[in-house]
């Protein structure tokens, strides 16, 4: 307002030659008088800008988005004409605010040297201050639960179970055996165990010794396992009897710790001091963009993410979590650790795959309250939903896009009262960085949004020059915070 048109043109001059890829075309029509005629006069030229005098009013436009500026001698009246099938009123209101910000910053600065990239349009971008949790190692949290509820069941798998006291003793024995072999902080130790209660004892044992576990699912192709063993530089591996027999030649040259062969070790709680930056695990990427890379995750990153998870979903001793993922997939930590850190129970699927009927039966029979279900598997489950799952309160899905039409089916079903979250996050950000609580209106999306970051994360959208884009802008997602990986193994 109160900005002469010549000044407006001068302010826009530095933008004219910027090499940018516009998201839309804007048609700017200037009315120098109050004449309402729609006939245009011969265009004037102002330093490279073609200006046509036209009547005031929107009318029809050849463009998806048109901007009309009218000078009534007192101020400038600005209006937008837009295609309703492409823009909603909220988007246009936001765009109009950004347009005013552009004019204000250009008009208040040196228009001869002002660059488009210097204009800040992020005043309406929410500022998120990440939560910083006090550091306490996963092993310490679980040991505290063992001290408080030694006789409570911690882990079950295919008819076998471990109490918290059993798990504490077994994992301490594994840790002491590893320490006796010379395991040092940050040392990568293989975990090659079939899905069983021993899997979690071996994992915690490696952490209790100060080592970092490298998951080696025995069901993976031998060539893939051999590559991970060689690339990680591991010298020791924790195994069960089955993997020691079936993969003995593959593990040749490594020091072997059998889960069944540590009973002679001291079973009192082992609590090795852990530095927050110390390596907790190395997980290998899928290799979809090239050769799989080992991603190193610190104890601080792991603990912060698990605290995010526990806080967001209110995990407590009342929860029973279902673990079905391969240990080679980092999301397995979601399924194994949060409930144990809070005194709950984990139900682990055995080495045999479950069909939809078996999965449903386990959810009901084991009174599962929290379950992760891969997106593709969840879509199959939609075709045969059970009549009732009275204990299940939360499902998380992830790993691929979540189609809106499938969400429509879910939220129209009799199980829509069960919360369904879509999770997203690269391995390098520790398991998952964002979550979206789905709702019925998500059916309009081709794929559900990835949602908002967990409390300890930061994220922003940046353009090609590295500047933060305004709300509604297009750019690249950058995720930050203490949960970022230490880096790739070299």
N, C-alpha and C positions, 0 to 999 in steps of 0.2 A: 504494500500500500504506500501511497505518496511517493512513488518512484517514477520519475519521468521515463517515457518510453526510450528516449535516446540513451539514457543511463542504463536501462535494462539491456538494450542491444549491445552497448559497450561492455557490460558485465558478461554477456554471453560470448563475446568475441574470443576469449582465450580457449573456450571449450570447442570452438568450431573445428579446429584441426586435430583434435585428439583422436588417436587411433583406438577406437573401442568398438566392441560388438554390441550394439543396442539390443535390449530385450524386447523393445517394441518401437514402433515409429510414432513420432509425435508430429501432428500437423498444427503449426502455430499461425493463426490468422489474426492480423492486427486491424483494429478499427480506429482510425485516427479521429473520427468525429462521432457524433451520436446518430449519424445517418443509418437507418435500418435497412437500406437497400442491400440486396444480396448480390448485386452486380459488383464485380471487382474492377478497380481501375488498373492502369498500367503499373506494373510492379516497380517500386523504387529499389535501389540497391544501396545498402549501407555496409561498406567494407566487407564484402563477400557474402552478406546475408540478403536474400531476396525477400522483400516485404510487400505483401499485398494488402490493400485497403479493402475491407469487406464489411458487410453488415453484421450487427451484433445478433447473437442467437445461435443455438446449436445446430438444429436441422439435421440433415443426413450427412454422413461423412464416409469417405472412401477408406478410412483408416480404422484399425481396431481400437485405437485410442487417439483422441484429438484434444488438443489444448487450445482454448480460445481466450485471447487477451483483449479486453476492450478498455480504451482510455476515455473516460467521461469528463476529462479536464481537471477533475479533482483527485482521482486516484485510478488505479487499474483494477478492473473486474476480471477475475480469472475463473474460467469454468472448464470442466472436463466433459467430454462426450465419449462414452465407451460402450463396447459391446457387452451386453449383459451375460452372454454365454461364456465370456472369457474372464470377466472381472466381477468381483462383488463390491458392494459399497465400502466395506471396511478396507479393502485394498486401495481403492481410490482415495479414501480419506488419508491413509498412510502416505500414499504417493504425493498428495497435495501438501502434506506437512513437510515432506522431504524437498519438494520443489521450492517451498518458501525458504527452507534452510539454505538451499543452494543460492538463491537470489540474495539472501541476507549476507552470506559469507562472501559472495563475489562482490557485492556492492560495498561492503565495508573494507575490502582489502585493495591491494594494488592490482587492478584488473589487467594491467599489461604483463604481469608476471605470474598471475594466479594459474595454477594447474588443477585440472579436474581431480587428480588423485589426492590433492591436498584438502579437498572438501570433506568435512566430517559429518556424516549423516547417521551417527550411531547414538544420538541422544536418547532414543527410545528403545535401545537394546538393553534388556535386563542385565544387571550386574549380579553375578553369582559369586559369593565368597565361599570357597570350598571348606567343608568341615575337616578339622584335623583331630583324629582320635588319638588318645594316649596309646602308646605302643605296648602290646603284650603278646608274646609269641603264641601261636596256635597251640603248641605243645603245652604251654603253661596253662592256657585256658582249659584244655581238656583234662590235664592233670588235676586241676582244681575241682572239676566236676567229679573225677574219680574219687577224690578225697571226701567229697560231700555225699556221694551216692554210689558207693562201691558195689552194692548189690543190685542196682538198677540195670536193666538190659540196655546196652549201648548199640550193639550191631547184631543183626540176624541175617542169615543167608541160607535158603534152601534147607530149613530144618535145624540148622546149627545157630548158636548164639554166643555172644560174649557179653559179660557184664562190664561195667566201667572198671571194676577192679581187675578183671581178667585182661581187658585191653591195655590198661596201664602197665600191668606186670609184663605182658608179652612184648609190647613195644619197647619197654625199658630194657628187656633182655636182648632184643635185636640191636638196640642202640649200643649197649655195652659190648656186644660182639664186634660191631663195626669199629668202635673206639679201640678195641684190643688189636684190630688189624691195622690201625693207624689212620683212620679216616680223619681228615682235617676240615675246618670250616671252608665252605665254598666248593668242596670236592663233589663232583657229580657221581652219584651212585645209582646203578640201574635198579629198577623195580619191575621184575618179570614174574608176576604172580597171577594165577587165574582168579577170576571174580569169586571172592570168598571173604569170610571174616578175616582171614589172614592178610588180605590185601591192605586193609586199613592198618593192621598191626605193623606190617612192613613199611608202609608209607610213614607212619608216625615214628617208627624206630629210626629211620634214616634222618628225619628232622631232629629227633632227640640227640642223635650223635653229632649234630652240627653240619651234616651233609645236605646236599640238594638232590632230590629224587628226580630220576629221568624215567618216565613211564615207558615200559616195553610190553605192550599187550601181546601175550603169546599167540593170540588169534591173528595178528598182523602177518603179512607176507614176510618170509624169512629175509628176503633181500632188503626190505625196508628196515627191519630190525637190525640187520648187519650194518646198514648205513648209519643208523642212529648211534649204535655202539661205537663205531669208529669215529664219527664226527664229534661226539660228546667227550671223547677221551677218557671214558670211565675205566676204572681199574677193578671195581668191585660191583657185585650185583646181588640183590636179595631175591631168592627164588623159593618156590614151593617144590614138593616132590615131583609133581606132574611136569612142571616146566624144566626142572633139572634133568629129567629123563628124556623129554621130547626135544629139547633144544640144547642138549649137552655139548654137541659139536659146535654150535653157534656161539656158546659162551666160553669156549675153550680159551685159556689164557687169562681169564678173569678170576679174581678171588670170589668164591661162592659162599654166601651165607644162606643156609637153609632155614626156613621158618621152623621146621620140625626139629632142628638141631641146636636150639639155643636154651634148652631147659636148664642147663647147668649154670647159666649166668645169674647174677644177682637180679632179683625181680623187684627190688625196692625202686621207688620212683626216680627216674633219671631226668634231671633238669639241667642240661648244658646251656650256659649263657648264650644268647643269640643277639647279634647286632642287627638293628633294623635294616641295614643295607646288605646284610649277608644273603647269599643266594638260597632260595627256598626250593625252587624246582626249575627244570629246563623242559619246555614243551616244544614239540616240533610242529611247524605250520603244515598245512595240507599239501603245500607244493603246487597249488593251482596256478601260481604265477611264476613258477620256476622250481629250482631245487629246494626241497624243504629246508627251513632254517631253524636252528635251535634258539628259542627265545628265553632269555634268563629273567626270572621274576624274583624279586627280593622278598624278604619276610615282611618288610613294611608295606609293600604293594599288596601282598596277599592278605595281610591282616586288615588293611584299610578296606579292601574290597569286601571281605567277609563281614566286616562291621557294617558297611553300607547295606549289605544284603540282610543281615540280621535286623538292623534298625528299620529298614524299609518294610520288611514283611512281618515284623514282630515275632521272629522265631523264638520259641520258648521250650521248656522241658515237656510241654504238652504235645509238641509236634512229632510226627513220624514222617520222615522223608524217604522217598523211593529213589534208589540209585540204579539206573539202567545204562548209563553211558560208559563207553570204553574209557579206561584210565588214560589213554593217549589223547583224549579230548579234554581240554582244560576245564570245561564245564562240569566234569566229574567232581571237581572240588566243591562246587555248589551243592552237590548231592550228598557228599560225605561229611563235610566239616562243620557247616553252621549248626546243625542239630546237635552234634557232639559238643560243640563249644558252649551250648546252652543247656545241656543235660537232657536232650531229646533222644530219639531213637532213629537209626538208619536201617532200612530194609534193602539189602543188596541183591540184585538179580544174579543168579549163578551164571556159569559159562554158557549155558544154552539160551538161545534167543527165545523171547516170548512172542506169541501171536496176540492178536487183539483180545481174544477171549481170555487168555492167561493174564494179560496186563490188567484187564478190568477186574478179574477175580482177585488179583493181588491188591489192587486199590481198595477193594471192598473188604476182603478177609483180613488184611493187615491194618485196617483202619488208617490208611494213609491220609495225612492232612495236607501234604505239600508234595507236588510232583512236577518234575520237568519232563516234557514230552517233545521230541523233535517235531518240527513243523510238518514235515511230510507224513510222519506217523500219526500226528494229531488229525490231519486231514482224512486219513483212512479211518481213524476212530470215529469221525463225524458220521460215517455211514452206518455205524452200529453202536450208537450211544447206549449205555446201560440205563435202566429205568431210574436208578437212584444210587448216589454215592454220598451217604449222609455225613461222612467224616471229612471228605475232601473240601478244603477251603480255597486252595490256590494252585493254579497251573501256570507254568512258564513255558513258552515256546521260543524257538530261535534257530539260528543257523542258516536261514534263508527267508525270502520275503513271505509275509503272511497275507494271503489274498483277502480282499475285502468281502467278496461273495461268500467265502467260507466263514468269515466272522459273522456275516448276516445269519447264516444257518445256526451258528453257535448261539448267538444272542436271541434267536427265536425259539431255541430249544428249552426243554425243561431243566437243563443244567446251567442256564445262564446266570444263576446266582453264584456260581463258582467263579472267583476272580481269574481272569486270563490276561497275563502280561506277555507282551512281545519284547524280547531282549535283543540287544545289539551290542557288539563290541569286538574289535580286532583282538587277537591273541596278545598283541603288544601293549594293550591297555589293561591287562589282567582280567581275563574271562569275559566280562561284560561291562560296558561303560554306560549304557542307556537302557531305559525301560519305558514302555508305554502300556498303561492300563487300558485295555481295549474296551470299547463300548459299542452300542448298537449303531451309532452314526458312522462307525468306521466302515460300514458296508459300502459306502460311496467311494472308497479309495480302491485303486488298483492293488495297492499293497499298503498295509498298515504303517503308520509313522513309526520311527524308531524312538520317539518320545523325548524325555528329558534325561539329563545325566544324573547318575547317582550322586549323593551329597559330597563325596570327597573329590569329585572330578571337576574340571573346568572344560568348557568347550566354546569355540567361536567359529564363525564362518568367515573365511578370508578370500579376497580376490587374487588375481594373478600377480598383483604388485605386493601382496602381503598385507594389505590394509583390511580392516574389519568391514564387512558389508553391513548395510542397514537391515532392519527387519524386513523380511520379504525378498531380500536380495539373493542372488545366486552365487555360490562360491564353493570352496572346499572346506569340509569339516576338519577342524584341528582339535584334538582331545589332549588335555594336559592334566597335571596333578601328580600326586605321590604314587599313583598306581601304574605309572608308565614303567615299562620293562627297563632293566639295566642295559639291555642291548642284545645283539645277536652274538652267538658263539663264533669265534674266529679260529 
